[in-house]
């Protein structure tokens, strides 16, 4: 039954159009209530000197494969990959929509240093998971990286609640104000090269496995052309174009022009959310079915072809051939027995991406609160006002100007190439636009 506001005689369903919950697309708020909730969150974050951090999962903080070879290697301490995979976690999903693979096994490698990273970042950021994977997958991964629900709690947004798999949007969680939000993700395109994004180096622990949920993501566009809807320009120099996929994580100096959406107007869903809903509706069941089939092919290929095992066997053959060559050389004496543990390992637990990410996030946090502190004014009221017979204000107030991450981040990124001279070399065909 549809309720009617007794004061305005307006249908509540028309007034409540904003979805800002992580796990429920049916729970909607009016813009007034959404703004109140966001204001309370802003006060809380400012008081604790924190910012909001959106965290992607696949190839950002974890990497996943479905190849059962990982379980075999974990059970064999003599295997050259044992040290790298001994901390890999696994789980089964019976409801991951892969029709021919019942209760599929997933093997998840946490990016080295992830536990320390989450503990450290939780002191200065309130963290949210935002992934294009299914809710079942996201929750299973969350149990691995945050078993006590200390860092993310219920703040998990998956593809199932995102309306579409073509875009991620800050307005999905922060419909009115994104001033205090930072993003870490290995993909910039699905964020439309947002000013809030700290692009992270891709975590690719299982060679060739890629993103297990890649079939549900748009094909990655490496270059932005002038005919594209998105116009981008490098902040370092108006004549210098920087490839965002090859720059350092904090130096992705790409600025969005056409895609930033102003805050929603009263009584209407904001423009970007409407776009996401329409895109999701346009995809239809046929597109979803095709995406599921593509994911199914990927999973079956990993399980049957076992690419990791094949790559390791190639390394083993090369090592054995090299040892055989050495043993045939007279100065080496009698041939030495080939031992399994002497083989080179395919997997290497040497990624240090989180160290770079943490340094950049701390830099952003410090810049934000340094600027906020400089803008603060002495609050009215308090003990002095009480002695004068004045009443202290009961309503919470912000004593300074809250900086905007979207303005702060480009300034930080533009400093990356300070004092650098960039020289481009190569052969360019005649008649080609060098900026393309």
Secondary structure, 3 states (H helix, E strand, C coil): CCCECCCCCCEHHHHEEECCCCCCCCCCEEHHHHHHHHHHHHHHHHHCCCEEEEECCECCCEEEECCCHHHHHHCCCCCCCHHHHCCCEEEEECCCCCCCCCCEEEEEEECCCHHHHHHHHCCCEEEEEECCCCHHHHHHHHHHHCCCCCCCCCCEECHHHCCCCCCCCHHHCCCCCCCCEEEEECCCHHHCCCCCEEECCCCCCCCCCCCCCHHHCCCCCCCCCCCCCCCEEECCCCCCCCCCCCCCHHHCCEEECCCCCCCCCCCCCCHHHHHHHHHHHHHHHHHHHHHHHHHHHHHHHHHHHCHHHHHHHHHHHHHHHHHHHHHHCHHHCCCCCCCHHHCCCCCCCCCCHHHHHHHHHHHHHHHHHHHHHHHCCCCCCHHHHHHCCCCCCCCCCCCCCCCCHHHHHHHHHHCCCCCCCCCCCCCCCCCCCCCC
